[in-house]
């Protein structure tokens, strides 16, 4: 309901983070159920490790959704600070710079988490029975979409809020490279799911 309201938050990053959090939760479920299969009993330790990683990543994603909303609210609050005096002007610039940093850092952190989640999906591929492979494909699909959304929003924030900051552009370029590798993993998971379902 809040997403459809006229309030500025939550918006793109927060919604993508919630989606990614649910996808990672689904991945954890797939791994948990897979671990109960007798034929996978030799891999129980690996499945438990992957399950714990997916569950922890899901929690982090949901926290990032809240952090993104807080970051944008912080930016709007910084824009409203008074700047009538020199001291107020300096303080406003300081607070604004911090707010811009957070508004860019949160989607980039979320992108890293989504990429890591896709690596988990890839690692889970050989350990996922055919009955669950479609759910693994759904998790990978949602994470891939969220990853694209995070980088789209980060790029927009850099362009609008810090167009002259080379450090942000460099971070964004590094995340785009990571995105390409992660999306190739997602495609491989989807191809495996398609073969298993045919």
Residue pairs with C-beta under 8 A, 6 or more apart in sequence:
2 9
2 10
3 10
3 11
3 15
8 72
8 73
8 76
9 68
9 69
9 72
9 73
10 18
10 65
10 68
10 69
11 68
11 69
11 72
12 149
12 152
12 153
13 64
13 65
13 68
13 106
13 107
13 110
13 149
13 150
13 153
14 65
14 66
14 68
14 69
15 65
15 149
16 110
16 145
16 146
16 149
16 150
16 153
17 61
17 62
17 64
17 65
17 68
17 110
17 146
17 150
18 61
18 62
18 65
19 142
19 145
19 146
20 61
20 110
20 113
20 114
20 117
20 142
20 143
20 146
20 147
21 58
21 59
21 61
21 62
21 65
22 58
22 142
23 117
23 138
23 139
23 140
23 142
23 143
23 146
24 54
24 55
24 57
24 58
24 61
24 117
24 120
24 139
24 143
25 54
25 55
25 58
26 135
26 138
26 139
26 142
27 54
27 58
27 117
27 120
27 121
27 124
27 136
27 139
28 51
28 54
28 55
28 58
29 135
30 124
30 128
30 132
30 135
30 136
30 139
31 47
31 50
31 51
31 54
31 124
31 127
31 128
32 47
32 51
33 132
34 40
34 47
34 124
34 127
34 128
34 129
34 132
35 43
35 44
35 47
35 48
35 51
37 129
39 129
40 47
40 127
40 129
43 127
46 127
47 127
50 120
50 123
50 124
50 127
53 120
54 117
54 120
57 113
57 116
57 117
57 120
60 113
61 110
61 113
61 114
61 117
64 106
64 109
64 110
64 113
67 102
67 106
68 106
68 107
68 110
70 102
71 99
71 102
71 103
71 105
71 106
72 103
74 98
74 99
74 102
74 103
75 96
75 99
75 100
75 102
75 103
75 161
77 99
78 92
78 95
78 96
78 98
78 99
79 96
81 88
81 91
81 92
81 95
81 96
82 88
82 92
83 89
83 92
100 157
100 161
100 162
103 157
103 161
104 154
104 157
104 158
104 161
104 162
104 168
104 171
107 150
107 151
107 153
107 154
107 157
108 150
108 154
108 171
108 172
108 175
110 146
110 150
111 147
111 150
111 151
111 154
111 175
111 178
111 179
112 175
112 178
114 143
114 144
114 146
114 147
114 150
114 182
115 147
115 178
115 179
115 181
115 182
117 139
117 143
118 140
118 143
118 144
118 147
118 182
118 183
118 185
118 186
118 189
119 182
119 185
121 136
121 139
121 140
121 143
121 185
121 186
121 189
122 185
122 188
122 189
124 136
125 136
125 188
125 189
125 192
128 136
130 196
130 197
133 192
133 193
133 196
133 197
134 193
134 196
134 197
136 189
136 193
137 189
137 190
137 192
137 193
137 194
140 185
140 186
140 189
140 190
140 193
141 186
141 190
143 186
144 182
144 183
144 186
147 179
147 182
147 183
148 179
148 183
151 172
151 175
151 176
151 179
154 172
154 175
155 172
158 165
158 168
158 169
158 172
162 168
